[in-house]
Amino acid sequence: MTTGAVVIRTVGLGKSYEAHVAVRSLDLEIRQGEVFGLLGPNGAGKTTTLLMVLGAITPDAGEVEICGVRQREHRSRAAEHIGFAAGYLPLAGEMRVHEYLTMYGRIYGIPDPQPAIAEGLERFHIEHLGEAMGSQLSSGQRTLVGIVRAFLHRPRLLVLDEPTASLDPDVAQRVRTGILELCADHGTALLVTSHDMREVERLSERVLFLAQGRIVADGRPEEIAARFEREDLEGVFLHLADAGRPVPEPEGGQHTDFIL
């Protein structure tokens, strides 16, 4: 169990789109150094939850705090503590990678971003891409550069969406190792979302499953699999995606819902 300072706290978080309730009264805590996976079937509320944590959309109900900063009142201050990367985010095609990273270092207010750039490129074995144009990069290379960019300002929280989706297995393994080492070295909390259950299982020490906007499971991957009487998280995912199945009662008598 991670016992560091709280990096993310959500209380009663909710969001609706007209008649559709996307997220219902979500309470969540992630602590310093914790590696946390956010999972759920399509329509479960993962993307909406992620966007609210990032400050990209405003909750209809509840609060998001990042490192004690209430996001609703101080969105810019809260955002300073977050780094975000996803394989689908574009890079500036007419800039060299080193120029692109230097630009973001200055946006983040880093007086001299070069040491952080050098560490990131070396960590993921992409030093050779420093002079490459953004338009020349493969989707996997863009993902790696995006992770380096997201960590330049040493955020307290690193959010990764599908971090290895475009990577070959050997590169994906190297990236997992690099991400975990980077977060461990700097005490950074890591929040990962992915459709690849095995990927999340490899990375995460704690996993939260959403279904129809509600938390239906929260714990270590092996504990969740055992609770649902499945071999792994993929089995749990398929179970939750099958409408009408009840969620087992967790230990300690906590509230559970039925997947309707």
Phi, psi and omega per residue, in radians:
M1 nan 2.200 3.106
T2 -1.337 2.333 -3.058
T3 -2.117 0.286 3.140
G4 -1.247 -3.110 3.133
A5 -1.093 2.627 3.124
V6 -1.256 2.201 3.116
V7 -1.701 -0.803 3.060
I8 -2.100 2.354 2.928
R9 -2.389 2.180 2.989
T10 -2.022 2.466 -3.128
V11 -2.291 2.045 3.069
G12 1.055 0.586 -3.029
L13 -1.218 2.277 -3.140
G14 -2.544 2.601 3.116
K15 -2.666 2.338 3.094
S16 -2.222 2.635 3.017
Y17 -2.086 1.751 -3.011
E18 0.953 -2.077 -3.071
A19 -1.480 -0.159 -3.068
H20 -1.612 2.134 3.074
V21 -1.557 1.975 -3.078
A22 -1.509 -0.706 -3.137
V23 -2.383 2.344 -3.048
R24 -2.114 1.926 2.942
S25 0.782 1.036 -3.045
L26 -1.571 2.108 3.042
D27 -1.889 2.218 -3.034
L28 -2.588 2.459 3.003
E29 -2.328 2.311 3.005
I30 -2.215 2.325 -3.031
R31 -1.876 2.872 -3.134
Q32 -0.911 2.263 3.096
G33 1.408 -0.058 -3.113
E34 -1.369 2.474 3.076
V35 -1.902 1.991 -2.865
F36 -2.200 2.267 3.097
G37 -1.859 2.312 3.095
L38 -1.929 2.044 -3.003
L39 -2.282 2.870 3.054
G40 2.811 2.732 3.101
P41 -1.115 2.950 3.056
N42 -0.986 2.366 -3.126
G43 1.450 0.100 -3.095
A44 -1.323 -0.361 -3.106
G45 1.924 0.132 -3.123
K46 -1.064 -0.902 -3.069
T47 -1.114 -0.741 3.122
T48 -1.096 -0.749 3.095
T49 -1.067 -0.798 3.137
L50 -1.048 -0.786 -3.122
L51 -1.136 -0.609 3.087
M52 -1.217 -0.703 3.096
V53 -1.091 -0.695 -3.134
L54 -1.319 -0.194 -3.108
G55 1.428 0.214 -3.115
A56 -1.365 -0.477 3.027
I57 -2.319 2.730 -3.082
T58 -1.707 2.273 3.097
P59 -1.107 2.629 2.992
D60 -1.383 -0.472 -3.120
A61 -2.549 2.698 3.051
G62 1.467 -3.062 -3.040
E63 -2.354 2.607 2.951
V64 -2.063 2.222 3.023
E65 -2.054 2.295 3.056
I66 -2.024 1.971 -3.111
C67 0.924 0.733 3.091
G68 1.425 -0.059 -3.132
V69 -1.639 2.145 3.127
R70 -1.306 2.042 -3.000
Q71 -1.125 -0.634 -3.070
R72 -1.067 -0.663 -3.114
E73 -1.594 -0.461 -3.011
H74 -2.383 1.105 -3.037
R75 -1.043 -0.772 -3.101
S76 -1.154 -0.740 3.114
R77 -1.111 -0.718 3.119
A78 -1.121 -0.707 -3.096
A79 -1.134 -0.430 3.129
E80 -1.077 -0.410 -3.087
H81 -1.600 0.008 -3.003
I82 -2.045 2.422 2.916
G83 -2.088 2.418 -3.087
F84 -2.322 2.359 3.075
A85 -2.489 2.508 3.086
A86 -2.642 2.534 -3.093
G87 -1.097 -0.396 -3.089
Y88 -1.529 -0.079 3.124
L89 -1.350 2.332 -3.099
P90 -1.335 2.742 2.963
L91 -1.906 2.709 3.087
A92 -1.155 1.930 -3.027
G93 -1.136 -0.469 -3.075
E94 -1.731 0.308 3.063
M95 -2.078 2.571 2.995
R96 -1.300 2.687 -3.083
V97 -0.978 -0.788 -3.113
H98 -1.111 -0.680 3.095
E99 -1.133 -0.737 3.130
Y100 -1.060 -0.814 -3.129
L101 -1.190 -0.661 3.101
T102 -1.099 -0.732 3.107
M103 -1.020 -0.799 -3.138
Y104 -1.204 -0.603 3.056
G105 -1.009 -0.707 3.115
R106 -1.237 -0.663 3.069
I107 -1.046 -0.687 3.124
Y108 -1.312 -0.091 3.108
G109 1.392 0.420 3.130
I110 -1.455 2.093 -3.105
P111 -1.000 -0.767 3.107
D112 -2.339 1.654 -3.075
P113 -1.367 -0.117 -3.012
Q114 -1.065 -0.754 3.101
P115 -1.055 -0.704 3.133
A116 -1.181 -0.667 3.094
I117 -1.100 -0.827 -3.123
A118 -1.078 -0.733 3.132
E119 -1.099 -0.768 -3.108
G120 -1.146 -0.799 3.138
L121 -1.098 -0.698 3.132
E122 -1.213 -0.691 -3.107
R123 -1.009 -0.648 -3.093
F124 -1.839 0.245 3.029
H125 1.017 0.735 3.129
I126 -2.210 0.543 3.092
E127 -0.983 -0.577 -3.095
H128 -1.194 -0.190 -3.121
L129 -1.590 -0.036 -3.052
G130 -0.963 -0.653 -3.109
E131 -1.709 0.044 3.139
A132 -1.313 2.567 3.047
M133 -1.355 2.560 3.128
G134 -0.983 -0.612 -3.124
S135 -1.211 -0.265 -3.110
Q136 -1.583 -0.139 -3.020
L137 -1.449 2.530 2.988
S138 -1.316 2.950 3.125
S139 -1.073 -0.675 3.108
G140 -1.136 -0.717 3.105
Q141 -1.142 -0.662 3.084
R142 -1.082 -0.679 3.104
T143 -1.057 -0.795 -3.120
L144 -1.110 -0.788 3.119
V145 -1.095 -0.655 3.100
G146 -1.089 -0.668 3.103
I147 -1.158 -0.747 3.092
V148 -1.037 -0.801 3.125
R149 -1.030 -0.777 -3.057
A150 -1.125 -0.389 -3.067
F151 -1.807 0.019 -3.072
L152 -0.982 -0.719 -3.054
H153 -1.616 0.259 3.091
R154 0.924 1.072 -3.097
P155 -1.164 2.720 3.051
R156 -1.332 -0.416 3.131
L157 -2.299 2.202 3.045
L158 -1.923 2.123 -3.128
V159 -1.907 2.135 -3.117
L160 -2.151 2.176 3.107
D161 -1.879 2.040 -3.112
E162 0.909 1.019 -2.981
P163 -1.174 -0.391 -3.107
T164 -2.149 0.359 -3.021
A165 -1.104 -0.531 -3.053
S166 -1.839 0.234 -2.995
L167 -1.862 2.561 2.988
D168 -1.149 2.699 -3.062
P169 -0.956 -0.709 -3.122
D170 -1.197 -0.675 3.105
V171 -1.205 -0.701 3.126
A172 -1.036 -0.716 3.109
Q173 -1.109 -0.728 3.121
R174 -1.124 -0.672 3.132
V175 -1.178 -0.766 3.103
R176 -0.992 -0.813 3.139
T177 -1.073 -0.793 -3.129
G178 -1.084 -0.751 -3.141
I179 -1.090 -0.845 -3.098
L180 -1.132 -0.701 3.110
E181 -1.145 -0.737 -3.137
L182 -1.076 -0.805 3.137
C183 -1.158 -0.699 3.129
A184 -1.137 -0.709 -3.119
D185 -1.103 -0.568 -3.032
H186 -1.960 0.095 3.121
G187 1.151 0.517 -3.069
T188 -1.516 2.365 3.001
A189 -1.355 2.497 -3.105
L190 -2.119 2.179 3.060
L191 -1.998 2.079 -3.063
V192 -2.060 2.322 2.943
T193 -2.116 2.499 -3.110
S194 -2.896 2.686 2.980
H195 -1.515 -0.112 -3.134
D196 -1.635 1.741 -3.075
M197 -1.085 -0.657 -3.131
R198 -1.148 -0.627 3.098
E199 -1.071 -0.818 3.132
V200 -1.132 -0.674 3.129
E201 -1.090 -0.670 3.129
R202 -1.192 -0.628 -3.027
L203 -1.538 -0.681 -2.819
S204 -1.655 2.473 2.993
E205 -1.666 -0.289 3.103
R206 -2.501 2.481 -3.083
V207 -2.321 2.459 3.023
L208 -2.109 2.238 3.085
F209 -1.790 2.304 2.997
L210 -1.880 2.589 2.988
A211 -2.599 2.180 -3.099
Q212 0.879 0.738 3.028
G213 1.420 0.026 -3.118
R214 -2.010 2.652 2.974
I215 -1.324 2.160 3.120
V216 -2.037 -0.176 3.073
A217 -2.816 2.457 -3.127
D218 -2.639 2.027 -3.137
G219 2.941 -2.956 3.102
R220 -1.229 2.574 -3.087
P221 -0.917 -0.773 -3.098
E222 -1.218 -0.553 3.106
E223 -1.194 -0.718 3.130
I224 -1.147 -0.758 3.124
A225 -1.056 -0.737 3.141
A226 -1.152 -0.701 -3.133
R227 -1.079 -0.656 3.142
F228 -1.587 0.073 3.139
E229 0.987 0.811 3.104
R230 -2.178 2.790 -3.098
E231 -1.311 -0.527 -3.040
D232 -2.761 -3.099 -3.106
L233 -1.171 -0.527 3.101
E234 -1.092 -0.704 3.082
G235 -1.108 -0.685 3.091
V236 -1.119 -0.771 3.134
F237 -0.994 -0.842 -3.128
L238 -1.124 -0.642 3.102
H239 -1.082 -0.819 -3.110
L240 -1.223 -0.510 3.135
A241 -1.289 -0.261 -3.140
D242 -1.511 1.777 -3.029
A243 -0.994 2.474 3.048
G244 1.699 -0.111 -3.123
R245 -1.483 2.367 3.107
P246 -1.308 2.665 3.064
V247 -1.596 2.249 -3.129
P248 -1.058 2.583 3.101
E249 -1.209 2.172 3.134
P250 -1.306 2.839 3.079
E251 -1.116 2.555 3.115
G252 1.577 0.005 3.048
G253 1.261 0.408 3.125
Q254 -1.181 2.790 -3.113
H255 -1.155 2.455 3.012
T256 -2.292 2.846 3.102
D257 -2.150 2.896 2.981
F258 -1.747 2.480 3.074
I259 -1.430 1.922 -3.002
L260 -1.650 nan nan
